[in-house]
Amino acid sequence: MGRSGGSAYCGALLFALAVAVGGASAQSIEPRPYSNVPVGVNFLLAGYGYVEGGVTRDPTLVAYFRALDVMGRSAKLGVLLSYAKLAADGDGTDQSSSEGSGLGDPKFAFTYNFYGAPALGADEFASYRQDLIVGVSLFVSAPWGQYNSSQQKNIGNNRWSFRPELGASKAWGPWIAELAAGVTFFTDNTDYLGGHTREQDPVYYVHAHLIYNLPSGIWLALDGIYIAGGRTTVDGVPNDDLQQNSRLGATVALPVNRRNSIKFSGSAGVTTRTGSAKNAVGVAWQYRWGGGL
């Protein structure tokens, strides 16, 4: 497997960790969500993340993804499950100090590359070299995680969220530049703090990445994201929590062998209008099989 193939496999690992740690809130800044992979390949992933800043979370991830042929173009479909510990310090009241552990909201993800990423078998993919890829994705979070209506902060969100995104990835030799933008829509939480209704406006975001591929198959990335919107209301009363936040991060991906990969990532808040500047670190392992490997 050449450089392009190994990098794409690690990209699928990052795609899953991004959804699990960042969730449908558009907080993740992982690179390579639109990388091409051979049709029929399966991915099993396990990862751990730590997110600190106002709310501290320790999510552990298990995920399954499969590469598909959709109308002759490459696509990925996956499901992600997580278990997390939560610690949120507030102002000393029962409503603002939260803790607990349990299952997070399950997440479902679909990515479709409609330009520049043909659906290829493993043999054809060995000679594939990326140029320009353009794709779309949809992330859905279901309200089935651990939730306590007496707490302000929770592991689960007790609401659905939907995150469509449009992205592009362009390669120049060993370099890849990526740019993507999307919006997250939320349904209402009708059991917030004991029966109140919490609504949230859409969250808009744009993220960018600069990636360098080494001949060994290792690759490095610089990552950035800007987030805006998301003002909430409780029983029709607006809160002063409009988001205008930015974060920067870095990622390194290490292909161990033909079937196994591992990656490390970290990011920190740069500007924050609402809440705390989040710091996050993560590590993930991936095993792949099928599709002619």
LOMI-141555 format. One record per residue (C-alpha): residue number from 1; residue in one letter; z, x negated, y. Coordinates in steps of 0.02 Angstrom, whole numbers. Each point is the difference from the previous one (the first is absolute). Layout:
N
{seq=NUM, type=A, z=Z, x=X, y=Y} $
...
***
This chain:
293
{seq=1, type=M, z=0, x=0, y=0} $
{seq=2, type=G, z=-53, x=-72, y=168} $
{seq=3, type=R, z=91, x=-3, y=165} $
{seq=4, type=S, z=-59, x=174, y=50} $
{seq=5, type=G, z=62, x=77, y=-162} $
{seq=6, type=G, z=173, x=-79, y=3} $
{seq=7, type=S, z=28, x=46, y=182} $
{seq=8, type=A, z=-50, x=180, y=-31} $
{seq=9, type=Y, z=123, x=16, y=-144} $
{seq=10, type=C, z=143, x=-62, y=109} $
{seq=11, type=G, z=-60, x=122, y=133} $
{seq=12, type=A, z=33, x=146, y=-117} $
{seq=13, type=L, z=178, x=-62, y=-22} $
{seq=14, type=L, z=27, x=0, y=188} $
{seq=15, type=F, z=-78, x=173, y=17} $
{seq=16, type=A, z=134, x=72, y=-114} $
{seq=17, type=L, z=146, x=-91, y=82} $
{seq=18, type=A, z=-59, x=56, y=171} $
{seq=19, type=V, z=8, x=182, y=-50} $
{seq=20, type=A, z=170, x=-17, y=-84} $
{seq=21, type=V, z=93, x=-99, y=133} $
{seq=22, type=G, z=-87, x=69, y=153} $
{seq=23, type=G, z=-23, x=172, y=-70} $
{seq=24, type=A, z=-99, x=133, y=89} $
{seq=25, type=S, z=84, x=-45, y=164} $
{seq=26, type=A, z=-134, x=-130, y=40} $
{seq=27, type=Q, z=129, x=-139, y=10} $
{seq=28, type=S, z=-84, x=-116, y=-125} $
{seq=29, type=I, z=-112, x=-142, y=57} $
{seq=30, type=E, z=-66, x=-64, y=-166} $
{seq=31, type=P, z=-176, x=-74, y=-5} $
{seq=32, type=R, z=-149, x=34, y=-115} $
{seq=33, type=P, z=17, x=189, y=-33} $
{seq=34, type=Y, z=-190, x=15, y=-12} $
{seq=35, type=S, z=-38, x=-149, y=-112} $
{seq=36, type=N, z=-124, x=32, y=-141} $
{seq=37, type=V, z=58, x=-9, y=-183} $
{seq=38, type=P, z=-94, x=26, y=-165} $
{seq=39, type=V, z=-16, x=178, y=-63} $
{seq=40, type=G, z=118, x=45, y=-142} $
{seq=41, type=V, z=132, x=-130, y=37} $
{seq=42, type=N, z=180, x=64, y=-8} $
{seq=43, type=F, z=143, x=-70, y=104} $
{seq=44, type=L, z=186, x=10, y=-42} $
{seq=45, type=L, z=112, x=-59, y=141} $
{seq=46, type=A, z=184, x=-35, y=28} $
{seq=47, type=G, z=70, x=-53, y=167} $
{seq=48, type=Y, z=155, x=-15, y=107} $
{seq=49, type=G, z=13, x=19, y=189} $
{seq=50, type=Y, z=136, x=-13, y=130} $
{seq=51, type=V, z=-17, x=88, y=168} $
{seq=52, type=E, z=132, x=-25, y=135} $
{seq=53, type=G, z=19, x=76, y=172} $
{seq=54, type=G, z=105, x=155, y=36} $
{seq=55, type=V, z=-31, x=60, y=-178} $
{seq=56, type=T, z=13, x=-130, y=-138} $
{seq=57, type=R, z=-99, x=39, y=-157} $
{seq=58, type=D, z=-18, x=-95, y=-164} $
{seq=59, type=P, z=-147, x=82, y=-89} $
{seq=60, type=T, z=-49, x=-48, y=-177} $
{seq=61, type=L, z=-177, x=49, y=-46} $
{seq=62, type=V, z=-94, x=46, y=-158} $
{seq=63, type=A, z=-182, x=48, y=20} $
{seq=64, type=Y, z=-160, x=32, y=-97} $
{seq=65, type=F, z=-176, x=-14, y=71} $
{seq=66, type=R, z=-174, x=16, y=-76} $
{seq=67, type=A, z=-166, x=-56, y=73} $
{seq=68, type=L, z=-134, x=135, y=-4} $
{seq=69, type=D, z=-186, x=27, y=24} $
{seq=70, type=V, z=-23, x=142, y=125} $
{seq=71, type=M, z=-184, x=36, y=38} $
{seq=72, type=G, z=-45, x=-181, y=-34} $
{seq=73, type=R, z=134, x=-70, y=117} $
{seq=74, type=S, z=167, x=-80, y=-40} $
{seq=75, type=A, z=160, x=102, y=16} $
{seq=76, type=K, z=183, x=-13, y=-50} $
{seq=77, type=L, z=121, x=137, y=-52} $
{seq=78, type=G, z=186, x=-28, y=-22} $
{seq=79, type=V, z=175, x=69, y=-12} $
{seq=80, type=L, z=157, x=-89, y=60} $
{seq=81, type=L, z=182, x=29, y=-43} $
{seq=82, type=S, z=147, x=-85, y=84} $
{seq=83, type=Y, z=189, x=-12, y=-10} $
{seq=84, type=A, z=94, x=-49, y=157} $
{seq=85, type=K, z=171, x=-36, y=72} $
{seq=86, type=L, z=33, x=60, y=177} $
{seq=87, type=A, z=123, x=-56, y=135} $
{seq=88, type=A, z=-16, x=73, y=176} $
{seq=89, type=D, z=132, x=-36, y=133} $
{seq=90, type=G, z=13, x=124, y=143} $
{seq=91, type=D, z=127, x=36, y=134} $
{seq=92, type=G, z=143, x=36, y=-119} $
{seq=93, type=T, z=-35, x=186, y=-28} $
{seq=94, type=D, z=-30, x=72, y=-172} $
{seq=95, type=Q, z=-177, x=49, y=48} $
{seq=96, type=S, z=-58, x=-171, y=56} $
{seq=97, type=S, z=81, x=-110, y=-133} $
{seq=98, type=S, z=-93, x=16, y=-164} $
{seq=99, type=E, z=-1, x=-87, y=-168} $
{seq=100, type=G, z=-51, x=30, y=-178} $
{seq=101, type=S, z=-124, x=-46, y=-136} $
{seq=102, type=G, z=-128, x=93, y=-101} $
{seq=103, type=L, z=-184, x=33, y=-29} $
{seq=104, type=G, z=-114, x=-5, y=150} $
{seq=105, type=D, z=-140, x=122, y=36} $
{seq=106, type=P, z=-144, x=-30, y=-122} $
{seq=107, type=K, z=-163, x=-53, y=82} $
{seq=108, type=F, z=-180, x=25, y=-48} $
{seq=109, type=A, z=-143, x=-105, y=68} $
{seq=110, type=F, z=-190, x=8, y=-5} $
{seq=111, type=T, z=-118, x=-127, y=78} $
{seq=112, type=Y, z=-190, x=16, y=6} $
{seq=113, type=N, z=-115, x=-139, y=61} $
{seq=114, type=F, z=-157, x=90, y=57} $
{seq=115, type=Y, z=-90, x=-156, y=66} $
{seq=116, type=G, z=-16, x=-178, y=-63} $
{seq=117, type=A, z=103, x=14, y=-160} $
{seq=118, type=P, z=-108, x=61, y=-146} $
{seq=119, type=A, z=83, x=56, y=-162} $
{seq=120, type=L, z=-21, x=-149, y=-118} $
{seq=121, type=G, z=53, x=-43, y=-176} $
{seq=122, type=A, z=96, x=-160, y=-35} $
{seq=123, type=D, z=-157, x=-101, y=-43} $
{seq=124, type=E, z=-92, x=52, y=159} $
{seq=125, type=F, z=156, x=-23, y=105} $
{seq=126, type=A, z=13, x=-184, y=-46} $
{seq=127, type=S, z=-145, x=-38, y=118} $
{seq=128, type=Y, z=47, x=126, y=135} $
{seq=129, type=R, z=32, x=-70, y=174} $
{seq=130, type=Q, z=67, x=109, y=139} $
{seq=131, type=D, z=-92, x=24, y=165} $
{seq=132, type=L, z=47, x=158, y=97} $
{seq=133, type=I, z=102, x=138, y=-83} $
{seq=134, type=V, z=38, x=167, y=83} $
{seq=135, type=G, z=114, x=126, y=-85} $
{seq=136, type=V, z=117, x=146, y=18} $
{seq=137, type=S, z=167, x=35, y=-80} $
{seq=138, type=L, z=126, x=140, y=-18} $
{seq=139, type=F, z=186, x=-24, y=-33} $
{seq=140, type=V, z=108, x=151, y=-47} $
{seq=141, type=S, z=189, x=-1, y=-11} $
{seq=142, type=A, z=84, x=144, y=-95} $
{seq=143, type=P, z=176, x=64, y=44} $
{seq=144, type=W, z=78, x=-33, y=-169} $
{seq=145, type=G, z=114, x=-146, y=37} $
{seq=146, type=Q, z=189, x=-11, y=22} $
{seq=147, type=Y, z=52, x=107, y=150} $
{seq=148, type=N, z=168, x=51, y=73} $
{seq=149, type=S, z=-14, x=129, y=139} $
{seq=150, type=S, z=169, x=-51, y=72} $
{seq=151, type=Q, z=-66, x=-175, y=42} $
{seq=152, type=Q, z=-113, x=-45, y=146} $
{seq=153, type=K, z=-85, x=-141, y=-97} $
{seq=154, type=N, z=-56, x=18, y=-181} $
{seq=155, type=I, z=-99, x=-87, y=-136} $
{seq=156, type=G, z=-110, x=154, y=-20} $
{seq=157, type=N, z=-73, x=94, y=148} $
{seq=158, type=N, z=1, x=182, y=-63} $
{seq=159, type=R, z=-177, x=26, y=67} $
{seq=160, type=W, z=-180, x=-40, y=-41} $
{seq=161, type=S, z=-99, x=-129, y=95} $
{seq=162, type=F, z=-187, x=-38, y=0} $
{seq=163, type=R, z=-78, x=-160, y=65} $
{seq=164, type=P, z=-190, x=-14, y=14} $
{seq=165, type=E, z=-68, x=-170, y=53} $
{seq=166, type=L, z=-167, x=-84, y=41} $
{seq=167, type=G, z=-15, x=-187, y=-25} $
{seq=168, type=A, z=-125, x=-144, y=0} $
{seq=169, type=S, z=6, x=-174, y=-76} $
{seq=170, type=K, z=-123, x=-141, y=44} $
{seq=171, type=A, z=-14, x=-167, y=-90} $
{seq=172, type=W, z=-63, x=-166, y=73} $
{seq=173, type=G, z=9, x=-132, y=-135} $
{seq=174, type=P, z=184, x=-21, y=-46} $
{seq=175, type=W, z=56, x=107, y=149} $
{seq=176, type=I, z=21, x=190, y=1} $
{seq=177, type=A, z=38, x=106, y=154} $
{seq=178, type=E, z=63, x=178, y=-22} $
{seq=179, type=L, z=30, x=146, y=117} $
{seq=180, type=A, z=60, x=175, y=-44} $
{seq=181, type=A, z=66, x=152, y=92} $
{seq=182, type=G, z=79, x=162, y=-57} $
{seq=183, type=V, z=119, x=142, y=35} $
{seq=184, type=T, z=146, x=74, y=-98} $
{seq=185, type=F, z=30, x=188, y=2} $
{seq=186, type=F, z=166, x=77, y=-52} $
{seq=187, type=T, z=56, x=170, y=-59} $
{seq=188, type=D, z=167, x=66, y=64} $
{seq=189, type=N, z=169, x=-42, y=-76} $
{seq=190, type=T, z=85, x=171, y=-3} $
{seq=191, type=D, z=166, x=-64, y=-69} $
{seq=192, type=Y, z=44, x=-133, y=127} $
{seq=193, type=L, z=189, x=-25, y=26} $
{seq=194, type=G, z=49, x=158, y=-88} $
{seq=195, type=G, z=-142, x=121, y=33} $
{seq=196, type=H, z=-79, x=-55, y=164} $
{seq=197, type=T, z=-189, x=-25, y=15} $
{seq=198, type=R, z=-64, x=-172, y=43} $
{seq=199, type=E, z=-182, x=-20, y=53} $
{seq=200, type=Q, z=-94, x=-161, y=36} $
{seq=201, type=D, z=-160, x=-30, y=97} $
{seq=202, type=P, z=-136, x=-105, y=-81} $
{seq=203, type=V, z=21, x=-188, y=-4} $
{seq=204, type=Y, z=-155, x=-101, y=50} $
{seq=205, type=Y, z=-24, x=-182, y=-47} $
{seq=206, type=V, z=-121, x=-145, y=-8} $
{seq=207, type=H, z=23, x=-157, y=-105} $
{seq=208, type=A, z=-97, x=-164, y=-10} $
{seq=209, type=H, z=-2, x=-151, y=-116} $
{seq=210, type=L, z=-72, x=-174, y=-5} $
{seq=211, type=I, z=-12, x=-69, y=-177} $
{seq=212, type=Y, z=-44, x=-173, y=-67} $
{seq=213, type=N, z=-49, x=-26, y=-183} $
{seq=214, type=L, z=37, x=-168, y=-80} $
{seq=215, type=P, z=-114, x=-67, y=-139} $
{seq=216, type=S, z=143, x=18, y=-125} $
{seq=217, type=G, z=3, x=190, y=27} $
{seq=218, type=I, z=157, x=-5, y=106} $
{seq=219, type=W, z=-20, x=88, y=167} $
{seq=220, type=L, z=100, x=13, y=161} $
{seq=221, type=A, z=0, x=135, y=133} $
{seq=222, type=L, z=64, x=33, y=175} $
{seq=223, type=D, z=35, x=186, y=27} $
{seq=224, type=G, z=34, x=113, y=150} $
{seq=225, type=I, z=24, x=185, y=34} $
{seq=226, type=Y, z=24, x=114, y=151} $
{seq=227, type=I, z=78, x=173, y=-21} $
{seq=228, type=A, z=12, x=144, y=125} $
{seq=229, type=G, z=52, x=183, y=0} $
{seq=230, type=G, z=118, x=85, y=-121} $
{seq=231, type=R, z=115, x=89, y=123} $
{seq=232, type=T, z=118, x=119, y=-92} $
{seq=233, type=T, z=76, x=168, y=43} $
{seq=234, type=V, z=149, x=88, y=-79} $
{seq=235, type=D, z=-3, x=190, y=12} $
{seq=236, type=G, z=-129, x=-16, y=138} $
{seq=237, type=V, z=101, x=-123, y=106} $
{seq=238, type=P, z=-96, x=-165, y=25} $
{seq=239, type=N, z=84, x=-168, y=-31} $
{seq=240, type=D, z=-26, x=-158, y=102} $
{seq=241, type=D, z=-75, x=-96, y=-147} $
{seq=242, type=L, z=-184, x=-25, y=39} $
{seq=243, type=Q, z=-57, x=-155, y=-94} $
{seq=244, type=Q, z=-94, x=-144, y=81} $
{seq=245, type=N, z=35, x=-144, y=-117} $
{seq=246, type=S, z=-89, x=-157, y=-60} $
{seq=247, type=R, z=31, x=-121, y=-143} $
{seq=248, type=L, z=-68, x=-166, y=-62} $
{seq=249, type=G, z=7, x=-71, y=-175} $
{seq=250, type=A, z=-68, x=-123, y=-127} $
{seq=251, type=T, z=-50, x=11, y=-183} $
{seq=252, type=V, z=-36, x=-125, y=-140} $
{seq=253, type=A, z=-78, x=53, y=-166} $
{seq=254, type=L, z=5, x=-108, y=-156} $
{seq=255, type=P, z=-109, x=37, y=-153} $
{seq=256, type=V, z=101, x=-65, y=-148} $
{seq=257, type=N, z=-135, x=24, y=-132} $
{seq=258, type=R, z=-141, x=120, y=-44} $
{seq=259, type=R, z=117, x=148, y=-23} $
{seq=260, type=N, z=151, x=-37, y=109} $
{seq=261, type=S, z=25, x=-20, y=188} $
{seq=262, type=I, z=149, x=-14, y=117} $
{seq=263, type=K, z=15, x=15, y=188} $
{seq=264, type=F, z=129, x=-25, y=138} $
{seq=265, type=S, z=-1, x=84, y=170} $
{seq=266, type=G, z=106, x=12, y=157} $
{seq=267, type=S, z=-10, x=85, y=170} $
{seq=268, type=A, z=103, x=24, y=157} $
{seq=269, type=G, z=2, x=120, y=146} $
{seq=270, type=V, z=-74, x=-68, y=162} $
{seq=271, type=T, z=14, x=146, y=122} $
{seq=272, type=T, z=101, x=158, y=-29} $
{seq=273, type=R, z=16, x=154, y=109} $
{seq=274, type=T, z=103, x=105, y=-122} $
{seq=275, type=G, z=121, x=-57, y=-134} $
{seq=276, type=S, z=27, x=-178, y=-59} $
{seq=277, type=A, z=-128, x=-137, y=-24} $
{seq=278, type=K, z=-26, x=0, y=-188} $
{seq=279, type=N, z=2, x=-158, y=-103} $
{seq=280, type=A, z=-74, x=11, y=-175} $
{seq=281, type=V, z=-26, x=-116, y=-149} $
{seq=282, type=G, z=-78, x=39, y=-167} $
{seq=283, type=V, z=-51, x=-75, y=-166} $
{seq=284, type=A, z=-111, x=81, y=-132} $
{seq=285, type=W, z=-72, x=-38, y=-172} $
{seq=286, type=Q, z=-160, x=74, y=-70} $
{seq=287, type=Y, z=-70, x=13, y=-176} $
{seq=288, type=R, z=-180, x=57, y=-28} $
{seq=289, type=W, z=-101, x=50, y=-153} $
{seq=290, type=G, z=-155, x=94, y=-53} $
{seq=291, type=G, z=-171, x=7, y=79} $
{seq=292, type=G, z=-67, x=-145, y=-104} $
{seq=293, type=L, z=135, x=-126, y=44} $
***
